[in-house]
């Protein structure tokens, strides 16, 4: 009698373990998480600025990138927060952006204003 109870206990244990493994196998695999957007960057000269269409174009040594500026884009000139209207053609800029569908959406733009060369001082009159 003890032997039969022991065998039944072992059989129930094996059956319960088999059911739990089968249940795990039938659960659908979790959907793969969407990969975070890949951020890109470009450094070069600002060749076009259009505040009306919220666009900016930066030409680097390798490429020319047209960026879309949103209200979330952080525009910095030096250490001051500015707007797209403050960026000028000829400035040097570093922009971080991500591709969203067919647009390059800027997340941050750091601008170094174009250096204006000072006019040379007039020569002092020659002494006689």
N, CA and C of each residue as an Amber inpcrd file, in Angstrom:
protein
   384
   0.7970000  -1.1810000   0.0000000   0.0000000   0.0000000   0.0000000
   0.8510000   1.2610000   0.0000000   1.8890000   1.2700000   0.8260000
   2.7820000   2.4230000   0.8690000   3.4500000   2.6250000  -0.4840000
   3.7660000   1.5160000  -1.1290000   4.4010000   1.6000000  -2.4290000
   3.4730000   2.2570000  -3.4500000   2.2270000   1.9300000  -3.4480000
   1.2570000   2.4920000  -4.3940000   1.1020000   3.9920000  -4.1270000
   1.0310000   4.4000000  -2.8810000   0.8960000   5.8160000  -2.5430000
   2.1510000   6.5840000  -2.9930000   3.3050000   5.9920000  -2.7860000
   4.5540000   6.6290000  -3.2070000   4.5860000   6.7860000  -4.7150000
   4.1810000   5.7470000  -5.4570000   4.1560000   5.8160000  -6.9240000
   3.1480000   6.8530000  -7.4090000   1.9820000   6.9090000  -6.7810000
   0.9780000   7.9000000  -7.1660000   1.4770000   9.3200000  -6.8840000
   2.1660000   9.5150000  -5.7670000   2.7190000  10.8210000  -5.4260000
   3.7580000  11.2590000  -6.4650000   4.6420000  10.3470000  -6.8370000
   5.6540000  10.6510000  -7.8580000   4.9870000  10.9430000  -9.1890000
   3.9710000  10.1640000  -9.5670000   3.2770000  10.3610000 -10.8420000
   2.5820000  11.7240000 -10.8590000   1.9310000  12.1060000  -9.7630000
   1.2770000  13.4130000  -9.6960000   2.2920000  14.5520000  -9.7830000
   3.4190000  14.3910000  -9.1290000   4.4710000  15.4020000  -9.1780000
   4.9720000  15.5880000 -10.6150000   5.2320000  14.4810000 -11.3140000
   5.7030000  14.5380000 -12.7030000   4.6470000  15.1620000 -13.5950000
   3.3870000  14.8010000 -13.3870000   2.2950000  15.3420000 -14.1850000
   2.1640000  16.8570000 -13.9690000   2.2550000  17.2990000 -12.7190000
   2.1500000  18.7270000 -12.4190000   3.3090000  19.5060000 -13.0350000
   4.5110000  18.9500000 -12.9640000   5.6690000  19.6160000 -13.5600000
   5.5250000  19.6860000 -15.0760000   5.0360000  18.6360000 -15.6860000
   4.8430000  18.6170000 -17.1440000   3.8230000  19.6330000 -17.5890000
   2.7460000  19.7990000 -16.8210000   1.7100000  20.7730000 -17.1750000
   2.2630000  22.1940000 -17.0820000   3.0360000  22.4750000 -16.0490000
   3.5720000  23.8410000 -15.9080000   4.5550000  24.1640000 -17.0270000
   5.3680000  23.1950000 -17.4480000   6.2750000  23.4310000 -18.5790000
   5.4970000  23.6160000 -19.8700000   4.4430000  22.8400000 -20.0600000
   3.6230000  22.9610000 -21.2720000   2.9370000  24.3220000 -21.3090000
   2.4880000  24.8070000 -20.1510000   1.8350000  26.1080000 -20.0910000
   2.8020000  27.2300000 -20.4560000   4.0310000  27.1180000 -20.0060000
   5.0320000  28.1280000 -20.3420000   5.3300000  28.1180000 -21.8290000
   5.3420000  26.9630000 -22.4320000   5.6610000  26.8580000 -23.8530000
   4.5490000  27.4310000 -24.7110000   3.2910000  27.3890000 -24.2470000
   2.1940000  27.8880000 -25.0670000   1.9830000  29.3850000 -24.9320000
   2.5990000  30.0380000 -23.9450000   2.4550000  31.4760000 -23.8100000
   3.2070000  32.1560000 -24.9460000   2.6120000  33.1860000 -25.5520000
   3.3000000  33.8630000 -26.6530000   4.5530000  34.5700000 -26.1490000
   5.5380000  34.5870000 -27.0080000   6.7850000  35.2760000 -26.6620000
   6.4960000  36.7640000 -26.5710000   7.1160000  37.4670000 -25.6270000
   6.8850000  38.9130000 -25.5400000   7.3490000  39.6020000 -26.8150000
   6.5940000  40.6110000 -27.2120000   6.9440000  41.3510000 -28.4260000
   8.2750000  42.0620000 -28.2080000   9.1350000  42.0640000 -29.2230000
  10.4110000  42.7580000 -29.0560000  10.1470000  44.2420000 -28.8480000
  10.8950000  44.8200000 -27.9280000  10.7250000  46.2440000 -27.6550000
  11.2400000  47.0550000 -28.8280000  10.5600000  48.1380000 -29.0710000
  10.9650000  49.0250000 -30.1580000  12.2980000  49.6610000 -29.7810000
  13.2390000  49.5620000 -30.6830000  14.5610000  50.1270000 -30.4150000
  14.4500000  51.6420000 -30.2960000  15.1690000  52.2400000 -29.3460000
  15.1170000  53.6950000 -29.2340000  15.6890000  54.3450000 -30.4900000
  15.1980000  55.5390000 -30.7620000  15.6560000  56.2520000 -31.9490000
  17.1670000  56.4770000 -31.8690000  17.8070000  56.2790000 -32.9960000
  19.2520000  56.4610000 -33.0540000  19.5380000  57.9470000 -33.3020000
  20.3510000  58.5080000 -32.4350000  20.7000000  59.9150000 -32.5810000
  21.9440000  60.0530000 -33.4520000  21.9080000  61.0320000 -34.3270000
  23.0210000  61.3390000 -35.2190000  23.4870000  62.7520000 -34.9140000
  24.6450000  63.1180000 -35.4420000  25.1130000  64.4920000 -35.2520000
  25.8060000  64.9770000 -36.5110000  25.8280000  66.2830000 -36.6460000
  26.4960000  66.9130000 -37.7720000  27.1570000  68.1880000 -37.2470000
  28.3700000  68.4460000 -37.7380000  29.0990000  69.6550000 -37.3700000
  29.5550000  70.3260000 -38.6480000  29.2920000  71.6120000 -38.7500000
  29.7160000  72.3250000 -39.9430000  29.1910000  73.7450000 -39.9670000
  29.1590000  74.2990000 -41.1690000  28.7430000  75.6820000 -41.3580000
  27.2580000  75.7390000 -41.6850000  26.5830000  76.6890000 -41.0580000
  25.1630000  76.9030000 -41.3400000  25.0720000  77.5450000 -42.7250000
  24.3720000  76.8750000 -43.6570000  24.2500000  77.4000000 -45.0190000
  22.8660000  77.9590000 -45.3060000  21.8730000  77.6130000 -44.4660000
  20.5250000  78.1510000 -44.6570000  19.7700000  78.1100000 -43.3350000
  18.9960000  79.1780000 -43.0840000  18.1420000  79.2530000 -41.9050000
  16.7980000  79.8030000 -42.3670000  15.7120000  79.1120000 -42.0190000
  14.3830000  79.5860000 -42.3830000  13.4410000  79.4240000 -41.1840000
  13.3270000  80.4790000 -40.3570000  12.4390000  80.3900000 -39.1950000
  10.9720000  80.1760000 -39.5740000  10.5720000  80.6070000 -40.7610000
   9.1770000  80.4490000 -41.1790000   8.7990000  78.9790000 -41.3440000
   9.7340000  78.1730000 -41.8460000   9.4650000  76.7400000 -42.0330000
  10.1620000  75.8890000 -40.9730000  10.7670000  76.5560000 -39.9890000
  11.4990000  75.8620000 -38.9140000  12.5340000  74.8880000 -39.4630000
  13.3470000  75.3740000 -40.3760000  14.3850000  74.5070000 -40.9490000
  15.7450000  75.1890000 -40.8970000  16.7610000  74.3410000 -40.8810000
  18.1510000  74.7830000 -40.7880000  18.9730000  73.7940000 -41.5970000
  19.9430000  74.2870000 -42.3530000  20.8110000  73.4060000 -43.1210000
  22.2430000  73.6100000 -42.6720000  22.9210000  72.4990000 -42.3960000
  24.3170000  72.5290000 -41.9690000  25.1270000  71.7030000 -42.9620000
  26.2200000  72.3130000 -43.4490000  27.0970000  71.6230000 -44.3990000
  28.3830000  71.2490000 -43.6760000  28.6320000  69.9290000 -43.6200000
  29.8800000  69.4380000 -43.0290000  30.8410000  69.1020000 -44.1660000
  31.9860000  68.5550000 -43.8240000  32.9520000  68.1690000 -44.8580000
  32.4180000  67.0350000 -45.7190000  31.5560000  66.1800000 -45.1300000
  31.0740000  64.9910000 -45.8370000  29.6870000  65.1410000 -46.4390000
  28.8450000  65.9630000 -45.8320000  27.4510000  65.9960000 -46.2580000
  26.7900000  67.3210000 -45.9230000  25.6130000  67.5140000 -46.4790000
  24.7890000  68.6630000 -46.1450000  23.4820000  68.1110000 -45.5790000
  23.1280000  68.5340000 -44.3650000  21.9670000  67.9860000 -43.6730000
  20.9430000  69.0740000 -43.4420000  19.7040000  68.8280000 -43.8870000
  18.6140000  69.7620000 -43.6220000  17.8820000  69.2540000 -42.3840000
  17.7340000  70.1250000 -41.4010000  17.1270000  69.7560000 -40.1280000
  15.8000000  70.4790000 -39.9330000  14.8910000  69.7950000 -39.2780000
  13.6270000  70.4020000 -38.8770000  13.7470000  70.7470000 -37.3990000
  13.3970000  71.9760000 -37.0470000  13.4900000  72.4520000 -35.6750000
  12.0750000  72.4650000 -35.0910000  11.9200000  71.9030000 -33.8890000
  10.6230000  71.8760000 -33.2210000  10.6770000  72.7430000 -31.9660000
   9.5430000  72.8340000 -31.2640000   9.5320000  73.6020000 -30.0220000
  10.3240000  72.9060000 -28.9250000  10.6600000  71.6280000 -29.1150000
  11.4710000  70.8890000 -28.1380000  12.9670000  70.9990000 -28.4270000
  13.3420000  71.5390000 -29.5820000  14.7510000  71.6720000 -29.9390000
  15.4110000  72.7310000 -29.0650000  16.5630000  72.3890000 -28.5080000
  17.3070000  73.3130000 -27.6540000  18.3630000  74.0080000 -28.5080000
  18.2130000  75.3230000 -28.6970000  19.1580000  76.1120000 -29.4880000
  20.0120000  76.9310000 -28.5250000  21.3140000  76.7120000 -28.5850000
  22.2420000  77.4390000 -27.7050000  23.2570000  78.1980000 -28.5600000
  23.4580000  79.4640000 -28.2340000  24.5220000  80.2550000 -28.8450000
  25.4400000  80.6370000 -27.7000000  26.6210000  80.0340000 -27.7080000
  27.4980000  80.1750000 -26.5560000  26.8450000  79.4600000 -25.3880000
  26.6410000  80.1810000 -24.2800000  25.9920000  79.5890000 -23.1080000
  24.5590000  80.0730000 -22.9330000  24.0550000  80.8070000 -23.9270000
  22.7180000  81.3810000 -23.8310000  21.7260000  80.6100000 -24.6870000
  20.5410000  80.3710000 -24.1130000  19.4770000  79.7110000 -24.8680000
  18.8590000  80.7310000 -25.8160000  18.7750000  80.3790000 -27.0730000
  18.2590000  81.2900000 -28.0990000  17.2030000  80.5780000 -28.9320000
  16.7680000  81.2430000 -29.9930000  15.8020000  80.6370000 -30.9120000
  16.4370000  80.4790000 -32.2870000  15.7290000  79.7990000 -33.1710000
  16.2410000  79.5830000 -34.5240000  16.4820000  80.9060000 -35.2440000
  15.6940000  81.9140000 -34.9540000  15.8430000  83.2200000 -35.6090000
  17.1810000  83.8780000 -35.2860000  17.8250000  83.4580000 -34.1920000
  19.1100000  84.0350000 -33.8010000  20.2970000  83.3880000 -34.5190000
  20.0660000  82.2680000 -35.1850000  21.1380000  81.5750000 -35.9030000
  21.3100000  82.2440000 -37.2610000  22.5550000  82.4840000 -37.6470000
  22.8470000  83.1830000 -38.9050000  23.6410000  82.2900000 -39.8540000
  23.4380000  82.5120000 -41.1440000  24.2290000  81.8210000 -42.1630000
  25.6940000  82.1810000 -41.9560000  26.5600000  81.1750000 -41.9920000
  27.9860000  81.3890000 -41.7870000  28.4420000  80.9870000 -40.3960000
  27.4940000  80.8530000 -39.4470000  27.8420000  80.3950000 -38.1060000
  28.2860000  78.9300000 -38.1760000  29.0650000  78.5220000 -37.1970000
  29.4440000  77.1150000 -37.0720000  28.4780000  76.4870000 -36.0710000
  27.9730000  75.2910000 -36.3940000  26.9960000  74.6530000 -35.5180000
  27.2640000  73.1570000 -35.3960000  26.9060000  72.6370000 -34.2300000
  26.9050000  71.2010000 -33.9860000  25.4690000  70.8600000 -33.6280000
  24.8650000  69.9570000 -34.3850000  23.4710000  69.5990000 -34.1420000
  23.3440000  68.1020000 -33.8930000  22.5290000  67.7600000 -32.9280000
  22.1540000  66.3630000 -32.6960000  20.7350000  66.2260000 -33.2080000
  20.4840000  65.1220000 -33.9390000  19.1660000  64.9380000 -34.5170000
  18.8460000  63.4580000 -34.6260000  17.5750000  63.1920000 -34.8900000
  17.1500000  61.8150000 -35.1190000  16.2560000  61.7860000 -36.3490000
  16.2850000  60.6610000 -37.0170000  15.4510000  60.5020000 -38.2110000
  14.0600000  60.0720000 -37.7790000  13.0630000  60.8230000 -38.2120000
  11.6650000  60.4860000 -37.9640000  10.9630000  60.4980000 -39.3150000
  10.6350000  59.3190000 -39.7800000  10.0530000  59.1250000 -41.1120000
  11.0110000  59.7040000 -42.1480000  10.6280000  60.7680000 -42.8270000
  11.4960000  61.3230000 -43.8680000  12.1450000  62.6390000 -43.4490000
  12.1290000  62.9440000 -42.1360000  12.6920000  64.2070000 -41.6610000
  13.8340000  63.9590000 -40.6870000  14.7560000  64.9140000 -40.6430000
  15.8210000  64.9320000 -39.6410000  15.4040000  65.9600000 -38.5940000
  14.9550000  65.4770000 -37.4320000  14.4210000  66.3610000 -36.4010000
  15.5280000  66.6810000 -35.3980000  15.8740000  67.9590000 -35.3080000
  16.9480000  68.3980000 -34.4130000  16.4750000  68.3410000 -32.9630000
  17.3360000  67.7890000 -32.0910000  17.0430000  67.7840000 -30.6590000
  17.8420000  68.8820000 -29.9550000  19.0460000  69.1780000 -30.4610000
  19.8340000  70.2730000 -29.9020000  20.7410000  70.8560000 -30.9790000
  20.9490000  72.1510000 -30.8850000  21.8330000  72.8610000 -31.8180000
  22.7080000  73.7870000 -30.9810000  24.0240000  73.5970000 -31.0730000
  24.9790000  74.4650000 -30.3860000  25.7070000  75.2840000 -31.4390000
  25.5980000  76.5960000 -31.3320000  26.1070000  77.4970000 -32.3650000
  27.2810000  78.3140000 -31.8400000  28.2940000  78.4460000 -32.6920000
  29.4010000  79.3640000 -32.4410000  29.2870000  80.4460000 -33.5110000
  29.0380000  81.6830000 -33.1050000  28.8580000  82.7390000 -34.1000000
  30.0920000  82.9120000 -34.9750000  29.8310000  83.3320000 -36.2130000
  30.9210000  83.6040000 -37.1390000  31.7320000  84.7710000 -36.6000000
  33.0440000  84.5800000 -36.5840000  33.9170000  85.6450000 -36.0830000
  34.0000000  86.7430000 -37.1210000  33.7280000  87.9450000 -36.6770000
  33.8330000  89.1010000 -37.5580000  35.2510000  89.6450000 -37.4170000
  35.9450000  89.7040000 -38.5330000  37.3230000  90.1990000 -38.4870000
  37.3020000  91.7110000 -38.3230000  38.0520000  92.1570000 -37.3630000
  38.1270000  93.5970000 -37.1180000  38.9310000  94.2540000 -38.2330000
  38.4790000  95.4220000 -38.6120000  39.2020000  96.1580000 -39.6500000
  40.5450000  96.5930000 -39.0770000  41.6060000  96.5320000 -39.8840000
  42.9120000  96.9390000 -39.3620000  42.8900000  98.4230000 -38.9950000
  43.5940000  98.7490000 -37.9210000  43.6610000 100.1310000 -37.4610000
  44.3800000 100.9640000 -38.5260000  43.9190000 102.1890000 -38.7110000
  44.5970000 103.0250000 -39.7220000  46.0390000 103.2880000 -39.2920000
  46.9080000 103.3340000 -40.2760000  48.3290000 103.5460000 -40.0060000
  48.5400000 104.9510000 -39.4760000  49.4450000 105.0480000 -38.5120000
  49.7700000 106.3750000 -37.9540000  50.5490000 107.1500000 -39.0010000
  50.3420000 108.4410000 -39.0500000  51.0830000 109.2410000 -40.0400000
  52.5830000 109.1640000 -39.7640000  53.3400000 109.1410000 -40.8160000
  54.8030000 109.0480000 -40.6880000  55.3610000 110.3490000 -40.1590000
  56.3220000 110.2460000 -39.2480000  56.9730000 111.4460000 -38.6850000
  58.1270000 111.8610000 -39.5820000  58.3410000 113.1730000 -39.6630000
  59.4240000 113.6860000 -40.5090000  60.6060000 114.0140000 -39.6990000
